[in-house]
Amino acid sequence: MLNGLYSNISDSHSLLNGLFKSACRDYFYLINRHYPERGAIKLVGDRYRLSRDQRTVLYRGISSKEKSETRRSCLVKDIRGKILAIDGYNVLFTLLNYRLGRFTFIASDDILRDAGSLHGRLRNDNVFLDSVMLLMKFLTLAQPGIADVFLDSPVSHSEMHARVIRDLLAEFNLPGTCQVVRSADFVLKHFPYEILATSDTVIIEKASRCVADLPRMILEEHYQAVFVRISDLLLPGPD
C-alpha cells in the first residue's frame, strides 16, 4: 500500500497501477546505469504502454540515486531573513496545476512536481491569480529578507502578471520586486541569491545553492496536502 492521499486526481488508481510501479523500477534501474533519460523513457514507456501522464511522471519524478541525493541536500525550509529568488512561473504553475486537480507528487529528490503541461499557456486567469495570492500569504508568514520574482517573457500576459505581483508585494508589505526577463533560468543560475525557489533540475544543479520548495510548503501549510511519494514506488515488494 502506498502512502499519501490522492484527492487532487480522479484517476490516481489507473495512473499508479501495478504496471506503472514496475515501469518506475525499470526506469530507475536504467538511469542509475547511465542510460539516456529520454531513451529510457521511450523504452520503458513503450514496454508498459504508459500514458502520456505516466511518462511525464517518470521523467519529472525519478532521477538517479546520485542526482536525487545531491538535490535533496540543497533543500531548506527556513527562508526567514534570506535573499530569495523565485522562479515565478515554475512555482505558480505547480500551485495552479494542483488547484486544477492535476496529479502532483513528491519526486525522488523530495521536490514537489506535477504532471501538468501548460507550456506557457494560461486558460484560467482566476485560478492563476488565486495561486499568486497563496504565494503572497505564505511569504508574509515566512518573512524572507527580500523576495524577488522572475517571470519568463515568452509566457503569455507576463507583463500583466508582473504588474499584479508588484502591486501585491506592495500591498502585503513584502520587500522585493517582480521582473519580466527573457529567461528566469539564466537569472537564477547566475545571480548570487542566497536561496532559489524552483523545481527546475538544471537550475538547481548549475546554481549549487540552497533551494526552497515553495509549492510544497505552501500547499502543505494552506491545504494540509499529503502527496504521493514517487520513492515509494521504487521500493521492493508486491505491486
CORCOR-V780271 format. One record per residue. N is the residue number from 0. PSI is psi as a letter, one per 20 degrees, with the letter a starting at -180 (NA if undefined). D_LAST is the distance of its C-alpha to the last C-alpha in Angstrom with 1 decimal. Layout:
N | PSI | D_LAST
N | PSI | D_LAST
This chain:
0 | p | 8.6
1 | q | 9.9
2 | q | 13.6
3 | r | 16.2
4 | q | 17.9
5 | k | 17.7
6 | i | 21.2
7 | j | 22.4
8 | p | 20.3
9 | h | 20.4
10 | k | 17.6
11 | h | 14.9
12 | h | 12.5
13 | h | 13.2
14 | g | 13.3
15 | l | 10.0
16 | r | 7.9
17 | h | 4.8
18 | h | 7.7
19 | h | 9.0
20 | g | 6.6
21 | h | 7.5
22 | g | 10.9
23 | g | 11.3
24 | g | 10.9
25 | g | 13.3
26 | g | 15.6
27 | g | 15.8
28 | g | 16.7
29 | g | 19.3
30 | h | 21.0
31 | i | 21.3
32 | k | 23.3
33 | k | 25.5
34 | q | 24.5
35 | p | 26.0
36 | g | 23.7
37 | h | 24.8
38 | h | 24.6
39 | h | 21.1
40 | g | 20.1
41 | g | 21.8
42 | g | 20.4
43 | g | 16.7
44 | g | 17.5
45 | h | 19.3
46 | g | 16.9
47 | j | 14.1
48 | l | 16.9
49 | q | 16.0
50 | r | 18.4
51 | g | 21.1
52 | g | 19.5
53 | h | 16.2
54 | h | 18.4
55 | g | 20.4
56 | g | 17.6
57 | g | 16.8
58 | g | 20.6
59 | h | 21.4
60 | i | 18.5
61 | p | 17.8
62 | r | 20.7
63 | q | 21.4
64 | g | 21.3
65 | g | 25.1
66 | h | 25.6
67 | g | 23.3
68 | h | 25.2
69 | g | 28.5
70 | h | 27.9
71 | h | 26.5
72 | i | 29.7
73 | i | 31.8
74 | p | 30.6
75 | q | 33.1
76 | h | 33.4
77 | o | 37.1
78 | j | 39.1
79 | p | 42.2
80 | j | 45.4
81 | q | 43.6
82 | o | 44.4
83 | p | 41.4
84 | p | 40.8
85 | p | 38.4
86 | n | 36.8
87 | g | 37.7
88 | h | 35.8
89 | g | 32.7
90 | g | 32.7
91 | h | 33.9
92 | h | 31.7
93 | g | 28.6
94 | g | 30.2
95 | g | 31.2
96 | h | 27.8
97 | g | 26.4
98 | h | 29.3
99 | j | 28.8
100 | j | 25.3
101 | q | 23.5
102 | p | 20.1
103 | p | 21.0
104 | r | 18.8
105 | o | 19.4
106 | r | 19.1
107 | i | 18.4
108 | j | 22.2
109 | j | 22.2
110 | p | 24.1
111 | p | 23.6
112 | r | 23.2
113 | r | 22.7
114 | j | 21.9
115 | q | 25.5
116 | m | 28.0
117 | h | 31.4
118 | l | 33.2
119 | j | 36.3
120 | p | 36.7
121 | p | 37.1
122 | i | 37.4
123 | n | 37.5
124 | h | 40.1
125 | g | 39.9
126 | h | 36.3
127 | g | 37.1
128 | h | 40.1
129 | h | 38.1
130 | h | 35.8
131 | g | 38.9
132 | g | 40.1
133 | g | 36.9
134 | g | 37.4
135 | g | 41.1
136 | h | 40.5
137 | g | 38.0
138 | h | 40.4
139 | h | 43.1
140 | g | 41.1
141 | h | 40.0
142 | l | 43.5
143 | q | 43.2
144 | g | 46.6
145 | p | 46.3
146 | n | 43.7
147 | p | 44.3
148 | p | 42.2
149 | p | 42.1
150 | q | 41.5
151 | p | 41.2
152 | h | 44.2
153 | i | 42.5
154 | p | 40.5
155 | p | 42.4
156 | k | 44.7
157 | h | 44.1
158 | g | 47.7
159 | g | 47.6
160 | h | 44.4
161 | g | 46.1
162 | g | 49.1
163 | g | 47.0
164 | g | 45.1
165 | g | 48.5
166 | g | 50.0
167 | h | 47.1
168 | g | 47.3
169 | g | 51.0
170 | h | 50.5
171 | j | 48.0
172 | l | 50.3
173 | p | 47.7
174 | p | 49.1
175 | r | 47.9
176 | r | 48.1
177 | p | 46.2
178 | q | 47.0
179 | p | 46.1
180 | q | 45.6
181 | g | 44.9
182 | o | 41.8
183 | h | 40.3
184 | g | 38.3
185 | g | 41.6
186 | g | 43.0
187 | h | 40.0
188 | h | 39.9
189 | i | 43.7
190 | q | 45.2
191 | l | 45.3
192 | q | 43.4
193 | g | 42.1
194 | p | 38.7
195 | p | 36.8
196 | n | 34.7
197 | q | 32.3
198 | j | 28.8
199 | o | 30.2
200 | h | 28.9
201 | g | 32.2
202 | g | 34.4
203 | g | 32.6
204 | h | 32.8
205 | h | 36.3
206 | h | 37.8
207 | l | 36.6
208 | r | 37.3
209 | q | 35.8
210 | p | 33.4
211 | p | 32.9
212 | m | 29.9
213 | g | 32.0
214 | g | 29.7
215 | g | 27.2
216 | g | 30.1
217 | g | 31.8
218 | h | 28.9
219 | h | 27.9
220 | g | 31.6
221 | h | 32.6
222 | i | 29.6
223 | k | 27.8
224 | q | 24.8
225 | p | 21.4
226 | q | 19.1
227 | p | 15.5
228 | o | 15.3
229 | h | 13.8
230 | h | 13.9
231 | h | 11.1
232 | i | 8.8
233 | i | 10.3
234 | q | 9.8
235 | q | 8.7
236 | r | 6.5
237 | q | 3.8
238 | NA | 0.0
